[in-house]
Amino acid sequence: MGMTLFQSCKKETPAPTASFTAAIDGGVVSFAAVVTDDSKYEWDFGDGSYINTLKAPVHTYIQVAVPVDVNVSLTIKGPGGQVTVTNKITIPAKTKLEYLTGGKPASSSSRKWRINIAAAFLDVTFADANFTSQIPASSRIGGAFGQVGLSKVYLDEFVFKSDGTLTINSKGGGIFASLAYCMANSIPMSANYINLGLAYTKTFTSLAGATFTINEGKNYTISTPAGDVTYSNVMTLSFTNGGFLGMKDFTSECIIKKLTDKEMNAIIFYAHPSYGAKPMLALNLTFETVQ
């Protein structure tokens, strides 16, 4: 009599496989994994944050002024073992609009700015190629306007919105303006400093519909009483419908030297009564965000 022997074979569980995609929207990245034999997900986002165990996480990276490459790793652990896959993603640079307004064009974000009374530097210069200073070094500090009766200039707020509109909130009752502009338009002043052609008006009504435009890499030419001056490859803010930053004058377009989430350094051109409506002087001002 014959005998048939049956031998059972143990089937090994295959090791997991993994891949993932990343949808990048500014600093917000949505991850989607395609895996097999999964029991546990471990995401390392490459920025020092905690390990994430969700299947399809959304992670927010801190954006800076330049693009940043990040290595993102996904480890899948299952009954058959584990596998790790790593991809490089690029977080785009934060745009100037995001620094200025706190949001993207399609958002409803806004950011308030005011002249920083505690700034380490402030200057009044000629509107020349070198911005030649017109005040003593000891006076080139943020609170200098208060020393000449213009302390209200630190109160007013300039609200930049991501849709390109601007609102100016007078917190001191009037607005910072050039003396030449006030005199030419018969605007009553509550205070002025004749030597440097500065003033604060008694009243101010923000015009509806003011807008702004960010101009990067611009060759900006101004026509001064001493002739034309061109500032090459600068960033400027230009305005429509009565908009301006910091000071009301015949000239509203200004140069932005520095822009971060909390600080903006601007050069604002203005006229002096002795030289008509053309910009003769420039203010180098530091603005701070208002919470």
C-alpha positions as CSV (number, residue, x, y, z in Angstrom):
1,M,0.0,0.0,0.0
2,G,1.4,3.3,-1.0
3,M,1.6,6.5,1.1
4,T,1.3,10.1,0.0
5,L,3.1,12.7,2.0
6,F,2.0,16.3,2.0
7,Q,4.5,19.0,3.0
8,S,3.1,22.3,4.1
9,C,5.0,25.5,2.9
10,K,5.0,28.6,5.0
11,K,4.4,31.6,2.9
12,E,6.6,34.6,3.8
13,T,5.0,38.0,4.2
14,P,6.5,40.4,1.7
15,A,8.3,43.5,2.8
16,P,6.3,46.7,2.4
17,T,6.8,49.1,-0.4
18,A,6.4,52.8,-0.3
19,S,6.4,56.0,-2.3
20,F,4.9,59.4,-1.8
21,T,4.0,62.7,-3.4
22,A,4.1,66.2,-2.1
23,A,1.7,69.1,-3.2
24,I,3.4,72.3,-2.3
25,D,1.5,75.6,-1.7
26,G,3.9,78.1,-0.3
27,G,5.0,76.7,3.1
28,V,2.1,74.3,3.3
29,V,2.8,70.8,1.9
30,S,0.2,68.0,1.6
31,F,1.7,64.6,1.5
32,A,0.1,61.4,0.0
33,A,1.6,57.9,0.4
34,V,1.3,54.9,-1.8
35,V,2.2,51.8,0.2
36,T,1.7,48.1,0.6
37,D,1.6,46.0,3.8
38,D,1.3,49.0,6.1
39,S,0.8,48.9,9.8
40,K,2.5,52.1,10.8
41,Y,3.5,55.4,9.1
42,E,6.5,57.5,10.3
43,W,7.1,60.8,8.5
44,D,10.3,62.8,9.0
45,F,9.7,66.2,7.5
46,G,13.3,67.2,7.5
47,D,12.9,70.4,9.5
48,G,13.5,69.1,13.0
49,S,9.8,68.7,13.8
50,Y,8.3,65.7,15.6
51,I,7.7,62.4,13.7
52,N,4.2,62.3,12.2
53,T,2.2,59.0,12.0
54,L,-0.7,60.0,9.8
55,K,-1.3,58.4,6.4
56,A,-1.7,61.7,4.5
57,P,-0.3,64.5,6.7
58,V,-0.3,68.3,5.9
59,H,2.8,70.0,7.2
60,T,3.7,73.7,7.4
61,Y,7.3,74.8,6.8
62,I,8.7,78.2,7.8
63,Q,9.4,80.1,4.6
64,V,12.4,82.4,4.3
65,A,13.6,84.9,1.6
66,V,15.2,82.1,-0.5
67,P,14.1,78.7,-1.6
68,V,15.1,75.8,0.7
69,D,15.6,72.2,-0.1
70,V,14.3,69.7,2.5
71,N,14.8,65.9,2.6
72,V,11.5,64.2,3.6
73,S,11.5,60.5,4.7
74,L,8.6,58.1,5.0
75,T,9.1,54.8,6.9
76,I,6.5,52.1,6.6
77,K,6.4,49.3,9.1
78,G,4.4,46.2,8.5
79,P,4.3,42.4,9.2
80,G,6.9,41.8,6.5
81,G,9.4,44.4,7.8
82,Q,10.0,48.0,7.1
83,V,11.1,50.3,4.3
84,T,12.1,53.9,4.2
85,V,11.9,56.2,1.1
86,T,13.3,59.7,1.0
87,N,12.5,62.5,-1.4
88,K,13.8,66.0,-1.7
89,I,11.3,68.8,-1.9
90,T,11.8,72.6,-2.4
91,I,10.0,75.1,-0.1
92,P,9.6,78.2,-2.2
93,A,10.9,81.6,-1.1
94,K,8.5,83.8,0.8
95,T,7.2,86.5,-1.5
96,K,7.5,90.2,-0.7
97,L,3.7,90.4,-0.7
98,E,3.6,87.8,2.0
99,Y,6.1,89.7,4.1
100,L,4.2,93.0,3.6
101,T,0.6,91.7,4.1
102,G,1.0,88.4,5.8
103,G,-0.8,86.5,3.0
104,K,-1.1,85.5,-0.7
105,P,-3.0,87.5,-3.3
106,A,-6.1,85.3,-3.0
107,S,-6.3,85.5,0.8
108,S,-7.9,88.1,3.0
109,S,-4.8,88.7,5.1
110,S,-3.5,92.1,6.2
111,R,-0.7,93.5,8.1
112,K,-0.4,96.8,10.0
113,W,2.8,98.9,10.0
114,R,3.8,102.0,11.9
115,I,7.0,104.0,12.3
116,N,9.1,102.4,15.0
117,I,9.8,104.8,17.8
118,A,12.4,102.5,19.3
119,A,14.3,101.9,16.0
120,A,18.1,101.8,16.1
121,F,18.4,104.1,13.1
122,L,16.6,107.0,11.5
123,D,18.0,109.6,9.1
124,V,17.1,112.6,7.0
125,T,19.2,112.9,3.9
126,F,19.5,114.7,0.6
127,A,17.7,112.9,-2.2
128,D,21.0,112.3,-3.9
129,A,22.8,109.1,-5.1
130,N,24.5,108.6,-1.7
131,F,21.7,109.8,0.6
132,T,23.9,112.4,2.3
133,S,22.8,112.8,5.9
134,Q,21.5,116.2,7.0
135,I,21.3,115.6,10.8
136,P,23.9,114.9,13.5
137,A,24.7,111.3,14.2
138,S,23.4,111.6,17.7
139,S,19.9,112.4,16.3
140,R,19.8,109.4,13.9
141,I,17.6,107.3,16.3
142,G,14.0,106.1,16.1
143,G,12.6,108.6,18.7
144,A,14.0,111.7,17.1
145,F,10.7,113.1,15.9
146,G,9.5,113.3,19.4
147,Q,12.3,115.7,20.2
148,V,11.0,118.2,17.6
149,G,7.3,118.1,18.5
150,L,6.2,115.4,16.1
151,S,5.6,112.5,18.4
152,K,2.2,111.7,16.9
153,V,3.9,110.3,13.8
154,Y,4.5,107.1,15.7
155,L,0.8,106.5,16.2
156,D,-0.5,106.2,12.7
157,E,-1.0,102.8,11.0
158,F,-0.6,101.7,7.4
159,V,-2.6,98.6,6.7
160,F,-1.5,96.6,3.7
161,K,-3.9,94.0,2.5
162,S,-3.1,91.0,0.3
163,D,-5.6,92.0,-2.3
164,G,-3.4,95.1,-3.1
165,T,-5.4,97.7,-1.2
166,L,-4.2,100.0,1.5
167,T,-5.9,101.6,4.5
168,I,-4.3,104.4,6.5
169,N,-5.5,104.8,10.1
170,S,-4.9,108.1,11.7
171,K,-4.3,107.4,15.4
172,G,-3.0,110.9,16.2
173,G,-5.8,112.8,14.6
174,G,-3.8,114.0,11.5
175,I,-1.0,112.5,9.5
176,F,2.7,112.9,9.0
177,A,3.4,115.2,6.0
178,S,6.0,117.3,4.3
179,L,5.8,121.0,5.2
180,A,5.9,121.9,1.5
181,Y,2.9,119.7,0.7
182,C,0.9,121.2,3.6
183,M,1.8,124.8,2.6
184,A,1.0,124.2,-1.1
185,N,-2.4,122.7,-0.3
186,S,-3.3,125.0,2.6
187,I,-3.5,122.1,5.0
188,P,-3.7,123.2,8.7
189,M,-0.9,121.7,10.8
190,S,-0.8,120.9,14.5
191,A,3.0,120.8,14.5
192,N,5.9,121.4,12.2
193,Y,9.7,121.4,12.1
194,I,10.7,124.1,9.6
195,N,14.4,123.2,9.4
196,L,13.8,119.8,7.9
197,G,10.5,120.6,6.3
198,L,8.4,118.2,8.4
199,A,4.8,118.6,9.7
200,Y,1.9,116.8,11.3
201,T,-1.6,117.8,10.0
202,K,-4.5,118.7,12.2
203,T,-6.9,116.2,10.4
204,F,-6.7,113.4,7.9
205,T,-9.3,111.4,6.0
206,S,-8.0,108.3,4.2
207,L,-9.1,108.2,0.6
208,A,-11.2,105.1,-0.4
209,G,-9.7,102.8,-3.0
210,A,-6.0,103.4,-2.3
211,T,-3.9,100.6,-3.7
212,F,-0.2,99.6,-3.8
213,T,2.2,97.8,-6.1
214,I,5.4,96.1,-5.2
215,N,8.1,96.7,-7.8
216,E,11.2,94.5,-7.5
217,G,14.5,95.0,-9.4
218,K,13.4,98.5,-10.6
219,N,15.6,101.3,-11.9
220,Y,13.8,104.1,-10.1
221,T,14.4,107.7,-11.3
222,I,13.3,110.8,-9.4
223,S,13.5,114.3,-10.6
224,T,15.0,116.5,-7.9
225,P,15.8,120.3,-7.9
226,A,19.4,119.3,-8.5
227,G,18.6,117.0,-11.4
228,D,17.5,113.4,-12.0
229,V,18.8,110.7,-9.8
230,T,18.4,107.0,-10.6
231,Y,18.5,104.2,-8.1
232,S,19.3,100.9,-9.8
233,N,17.8,97.5,-9.1
234,V,15.8,98.5,-6.1
235,M,12.5,97.5,-4.6
236,T,9.8,100.2,-4.5
237,L,6.3,100.6,-3.3
238,S,4.1,102.7,-5.6
239,F,0.6,103.8,-4.9
240,T,-2.7,105.0,-6.4
241,N,-5.7,106.9,-5.2
242,G,-4.0,108.9,-2.5
243,G,-2.0,106.0,-1.0
244,F,1.4,106.5,0.6
245,L,3.7,105.0,3.3
246,G,4.8,107.0,6.3
247,M,4.6,110.6,5.0
248,K,2.2,112.5,2.7
249,D,4.0,114.4,0.0
250,F,3.8,115.2,-3.8
251,T,6.0,112.0,-4.3
252,S,4.5,108.8,-3.0
253,E,6.7,106.0,-4.5
254,C,9.3,104.9,-2.0
255,I,12.3,102.6,-1.9
256,I,12.1,99.5,0.4
257,K,15.6,98.5,1.6
258,K,14.6,95.7,4.0
259,L,11.4,93.8,4.5
260,T,10.8,91.0,7.0
261,D,7.7,89.7,8.9
262,K,8.3,92.3,11.6
263,E,10.4,95.1,10.2
264,M,10.5,97.3,7.1
265,N,13.1,99.9,6.2
266,A,11.9,102.5,3.8
267,I,13.4,105.6,2.1
268,I,10.6,108.2,1.6
269,F,11.3,111.1,-0.7
270,Y,9.8,114.5,0.0
271,A,9.9,118.2,-1.0
272,H,11.2,121.2,1.0
273,P,9.4,124.6,0.9
274,S,12.6,126.3,-0.4
275,Y,12.7,124.1,-3.5
276,G,9.1,123.6,-4.7
277,A,7.3,120.3,-5.2
278,K,10.2,118.2,-6.4
279,P,11.7,115.8,-3.8
280,M,14.8,117.4,-2.2
281,L,15.1,115.3,0.9
282,A,14.6,111.7,1.9
283,L,13.6,110.0,5.2
284,N,15.2,106.7,6.1
285,L,12.6,105.2,8.3
286,T,12.1,101.9,10.1
287,F,8.6,100.5,10.4
288,E,7.3,97.8,12.8
289,T,4.3,95.5,12.6
290,V,1.4,96.3,14.9
291,Q,-0.2,93.3,16.6
